Every structure is written in structure tokens, then in C-alpha cells.
Amino acid sequence: MDECEHGLGTMKPLTRRRLVIAVAVVTLMAVVATMVVALSRARKSVDVELLLATSLPAPSVVPSDQWTAISTTVRQDDPLFVRTNRARTWSLVTDSQDSVGIVRQTVFSYRETLTSRLSYWREWSRIENYRDYAHTAPAEPYVSKNADQSNLICLSQSRDPMSCEMWIFLARYGQYVVELRYVYEPIDEADFKRIVSGMENEIEVALSNGA
């Protein structure tokens, strides 16, 4: 009788322990599922070419200069998991017809946002590891209007964000990752942010009108 009671006495705490573990596992699975659903929330589906800017604001320092679209292409070195992509290149042409700046916008479309998040993280890590340039954060952080994730950085020999020869803006909008890159003659932070803002306005309209 004592052995039986001893056996029952040891089973009850063990059963309770298993129950607690089971409840904890179910709760964790529910939390993970909720997070996956949240992370996987996609934007409206649109043709990637509709996410390319159709115009860019001219620099404030030389307002007579104009951006001219010179090509719209498909990138050959597209990252892993990408479904489709488009790239548009712009040249800043002066009154004398000299090109003093290049902007390239690239849009990558993925099948789901989990892979777009992975691609965004990988691409930003690659940008941060550029060794030929000093990495300088903008004097004032750029707050994206509608991106789920975004970063903006100056890559310059001078370490001066007010005169930067390479600017990069990387953003993720659901299943889309967009990179905007300026190179050539240095421009200041305000001018590049105006270009980014103009691009984001067009992206917002395109995604709002999507299927």
C-alpha cells in the first residue's frame, strides 16, 4: 500500500509538469505563428515597373539641371529568391549637356515577405561592409513615409554628409525591396532626401492602386 501511494504521489507532479510544458509549447507555437503572419503581411501586387520613379526633383543648388531617364532594364545579378526586378537609371544633365550625377533605382519583387526581409537584411549588411568608402549616417535621420524597413547612408571619402559622392537608400515595402543609389558629383543630404521622398510618393500611389 505504501509503495502504491508513493508511486501515485510521484506521478501527480510529473503529470502536472508535463501539462505545464505542453501548455508552454502550445503558447510558444501560437506566438510564433502570430509573428509569422505579421511578418508575412504582403502589400498589394503590382507590376514592378510601376514602382519605378517617373520623374526626379532637380537639385536645389542648380535648379536648371534636369534628371533624364536613360534606361530601364532587368538586372542580371539579381539576388536569391527574387521573382522579378526592374532598374531605371537617371542622368543629371546640365545646361551644357554634361552629366554630373547618376541615380539608379532598382525594385526587387519576392513571392513572400519573409524572403524579402532576408534579402533586405543581406543587402544592407553588404552595403555596411563596403571598405573603399567611409560610412557616414545622415545628420538628420530620414523617416520613411510608408516603408516597413528602411536605411539611408552616405558613402564618402570626405566623411561629410553635406557633400557626398555616393548616397544609398534601401527600403522594404512588404514583398518589395527598393534600392536608390546616387553616384558622381557630391550632393548634400537635403537634395538626396528630396529624391528619396519623390520616389516614395510614387511608390505609395502605385501600391495604393495595386491589384
N, C-alpha and C positions, 0 to 999 in steps of 0.2 A: 504493500500500500504506500509506504514511504517513497519507494522508487518511482511508483506511478505518479504520485503527487509531485515528486521532484522533476520528473520528465515533463509534466504539464506546466509546471512553473517555469521551466526554461523555454518552452515553446511559445508562450504568450508574448514575451518581449521580442523574440525573434520574429514572430508574425507581425507585430507592430512595426518593427524596424523595416521589414520588407514592404509593408504598406506605405510607410513614410518615404522610402526610396522610390517606390512605384509612383506615388503622387508627385514627388520631386521631378522624376523623369518625364512624366506627362506634362507637368507645368513647363519644364525646360523646352520640350518639343513644341508646345503651344507658342512660347515666346519666340523660338527660332522661326517657326512658321510665320508668325506675325511680322517678324523682321524681314524675312524673305519676300513676303508680299509687299511690304513697304518699299524695300529696295528695288523690287521688280516693277514698280509702277511706271508704265511707259507713257510717253507723250503721244499725241495724235500722229498717225502715219502720214508722211508727206513725201513727195519726190525730193530727194536730197538737193537737187539743183535749185529748188525754191528756197532753200536755206542759205544760198549764196547771196551776198550783197549785190544790189543792182547799181548802187552809187556810194561814193565815199566823200565825206566832208573835206574840203581843201584845208591845208594848214593855215592857221591864223596868222602866222608870220609872213606868209606870201600868199594872200587870198586869191591872187590871179592865177596861181598854178592850179592845174586840174588833174584829178585821177582819171586815167583811161584804162579800161579793161582790155588786156591784150591777149588773154587766152582763158579757156575753160576746158579742163582736162580731167582724165581719170588718173590718179596716182598709181604708179606701178609697184611702189614699195609699201602697199597697204598692210596694216598690222594684222595679226592673227585674229580670227573670228569676225572680221569685218564683212559686211554683206555687200555694201556698195559705198562708193565715195566719189566726191567731185572736188576739184580745186579750181579756184579762179585767181588769176594773177593780175595785179593792177600796177601801172607805172605812173609816177608823178611827173608830169611833163611841164616844164617851164615855158615862158613865152618864147624863149629861144629854141624850143623843141628838144631841150636836153632832159634826159631822165635823171632825176635826183633822188628817187626813192622807189622802192618796190614793196608792195603788200601782197601777201599770198594768204588766201583763206581756204582752208580745207575742211570739208564736212565728211565725217565717217558715220555710217548708219549700221547699227547692230541689231541682231534678232531679239535681244532682250537687254534689260538694263544691267543685269549682273555682269555681263561681258563688257558692256560699255564702261562700267565702273572700274573693272580690271584694266581696261585699255587706258582710261584716263589716268589712273594711278601710275601705270607703267610709263606712259608718255611724259608725265610731269617729273617722274624720277629721272628719266633720261635727260630732260632739259636741265634739271638741277645739277647734273653731273657733267655738263659742258665744262671743259677745262681751259679752253682758249679765251674765255671771257670772265670778267668779274661779274658776279651775280649781285644785283642791287635791287632791293624792293622799292616800289614807288614811295614817294614822300607821303602821299595820302593813299590808303588802300582803295582799290576800286571795288565797289559793291555792285555785283551783277543784278540786273533787274529781274531776271527770271531763270537763271541757270541753277541747276541742282548742286553743282560744284564749279568753282572757277578759281583761277590764279592768274596773276599778271606780274611780269618781271622784266627788268632791263638787263640786257647782257652787253656790257660795255668795257672798253679798255680804260675809260676815264673814271669809272665808278660814280658817274654823275647822272642821276635820273632826269635831270633837266636838259641833258644833251646826250641822247643815247642813240647809238647806231644800230642797235637791234632790240626790238620790243617783241615780246611773245605774250599772247593771251590764250589760255586754254580753258575751255568750258565744257560741261556736260549738261545736256538737256534731255533727261530720260535716256532713251536708247541712242541719242546722237552725241557725238563728240566733235567739237569745233575748235580748230586752231587758227588763230590770226597772227601773222608774223610780219613785222616791218623790218627792212634792212636798207642800208645805204647811208645817205647823208643823215647826220644826227637830227632828231626831232625831240621836242620836250614831252614831258609826261602828259600835259593837258591835251596836246594835239593827238597823241596816240589814244587817249581815253575817249576823245571825241569820235575817232574812227571806230573804236570798240562799241561805243554807245549807239552809233548809227547802225552798225551791223546787228546789234542785239534788237534794235527796234524792228528791223525787217524779219529777224528770226521769230520774234514774238507774234508778229502778224501772220507769218506763214504757219506756225504751229497752231494758232487760234483758228485758222481757216482750214486746217487739215481734215483728212477723212475721219 
